[in-house]
Amino acid sequence: MANKSKFIDYIDEALEKSKETALSHLFFIHQGIPYPITMCTSETFQALDTFEARSDDIVLASYPKCGSNWILHIINELIFAESKKKYEYPEFPILECGDPEKYEILVIFRNPKDTAVSFFHFHNDVPDIPSYGSWDEFFRQFMKGQVSWGSYFDFAINWNKHLDDENVKFILYEDLKENLAAGIKQIAEFFGFSLTGEQIQTISAQSTFQAMRAKSQETHGAVGPFLFRKGEVGDWKNLFSETQNQEMDAKFKECLAGTSLGAKLKYESYCQA
Ligand SMILES: Nc1ncnc2c1ncn2[C@@H]1O[C@H](COP(=O)(O)OS(=O)(=O)O)[C@@H](OP(=O)(O)O)[C@H]1O
């Protein structure tokens, strides 16, 4: 994250607002989806209606807690390796709308159980962000899609329609964990960056959870160590009850069984093993 001060200023401001916000007052609804009033405004959505992308823009789509900061870091390193230019964010780099046809889009997914657990910890660990009464309460809201940025499953159902589009590249968090260098190579190839094996190895070393967590205060400010919390696959086993497992398994089946995305998420390996 190059232009750190603006990036961190934005996060700090959102945290400052969160301090005075009760969970029951956290959301405003835009087109049926809850967004946190501490980070999004209806004016931003309105302004984005007339947003025009440049043909070489890169767009990343992610449900919260699926690894968006991980991918942003990798993209920055790839751009730096290719062009020797450190990308400077003029603003906080999250766009909520726009015409996806104009971009090459990376979409990162993570299994829904670990995503929910990461999301719960973020709310309840960061002192200034409104907490849920318990994991069970968060789980109920997550399953109803009544959390910030709405339903994981609706997000997944919508992206399932676009996975095979030419301008879309799917990345799975768990695959990246399994083989970071291979994932970085695929991302580089998708964007047409021609890097040496050595450059890919260097970026891999800088993109491990430990390396990013060590720099998290510098890159993300006070929230850094909470954002880069654990970075593991299977942490859901520490919180999910048997009933919650069954409920999530049934929801996955209902929404994604037999779909292209359903297969790509490797649910049996990461959520049932
Ligand atoms: N390098 C690397 N390796 C492995 N895992 C990583 C990495 N970087 C971020 N993470 C984990 O991604 C989770 C946060 O996701 P996001 O960055 O999408 O969060 S946010 O929605 O922008 O708040 C959060 O997951 P949990 O640790 O399970 O909470 C981060 O730790």
The ligand as a MOL file (V3000), in Angstrom:
LIG
                    3D

  0  0  0     0  0            999 V3000
M  V30 BEGIN CTAB
M  V30 COUNTS 31 33 0 0 0
M  V30 BEGIN ATOM
M  V30 1 N -0.8680 -13.3730 3.0640 0
M  V30 2 C -1.9590 -13.9420 3.5610 0
M  V30 3 N -2.0270 -15.2860 3.6990 0
M  V30 4 C -3.1180 -15.8850 4.2230 0
M  V30 5 N -4.2240 -15.2010 4.6500 0
M  V30 6 C -4.1930 -13.8610 4.5330 0
M  V30 7 C -3.0890 -13.1730 3.9830 0
M  V30 8 N -3.3690 -11.8380 3.9880 0
M  V30 9 C -4.5850 -11.7100 4.5400 0
M  V30 10 N -5.0900 -12.9230 4.8720 0
M  V30 11 C -6.3620 -13.2230 5.5620 0
M  V30 12 O -7.4810 -12.7150 4.8270 0
M  V30 13 C -8.5260 -12.3890 5.7640 0
M  V30 14 C -8.9440 -10.9270 5.5630 0
M  V30 15 O -9.5590 -10.8230 4.3110 0
M  V30 16 P -9.7270 -9.4250 3.5500 0
M  V30 17 O -8.3960 -8.8070 3.3410 0
M  V30 18 O -10.5650 -9.6930 2.3390 0
M  V30 19 O -10.5650 -8.5840 4.6350 0
M  V30 20 S -11.4730 -7.2990 4.3750 0
M  V30 21 O -12.7800 -7.7680 3.8780 0
M  V30 22 O -10.7900 -6.4230 3.4210 0
M  V30 23 O -11.6110 -6.6660 5.7050 0
M  V30 24 C -7.9540 -12.6220 7.1710 0
M  V30 25 O -8.3120 -13.9590 7.5460 0
M  V30 26 P -8.3430 -14.4960 9.0750 0
M  V30 27 O -6.9320 -14.4960 9.5750 0
M  V30 28 O -8.8950 -15.8920 8.9780 0
M  V30 29 O -9.2390 -13.6010 9.8610 0
M  V30 30 C -6.4550 -12.4910 6.8930 0
M  V30 31 O -5.6110 -13.0620 7.8570 0
M  V30 END ATOM
M  V30 BEGIN BOND
M  V30 1 1 1 2
M  V30 2 1 2 3
M  V30 3 2 2 7
M  V30 4 2 3 4
M  V30 5 1 4 5
M  V30 6 2 5 6
M  V30 7 1 6 7
M  V30 8 1 6 10
M  V30 9 1 7 8
M  V30 10 2 8 9
M  V30 11 1 9 10
M  V30 12 1 10 11
M  V30 13 1 11 12
M  V30 14 1 11 30
M  V30 15 1 12 13
M  V30 16 1 13 14
M  V30 17 1 13 24
M  V30 18 1 14 15
M  V30 19 1 15 16
M  V30 20 2 16 17
M  V30 21 1 16 18
M  V30 22 1 16 19
M  V30 23 1 19 20
M  V30 24 2 20 21
M  V30 25 2 20 22
M  V30 26 1 20 23
M  V30 27 1 24 25
M  V30 28 1 24 30
M  V30 29 1 25 26
M  V30 30 2 26 27
M  V30 31 1 26 28
M  V30 32 1 26 29
M  V30 33 1 30 31
M  V30 END BOND
M  V30 END CTAB
M  END
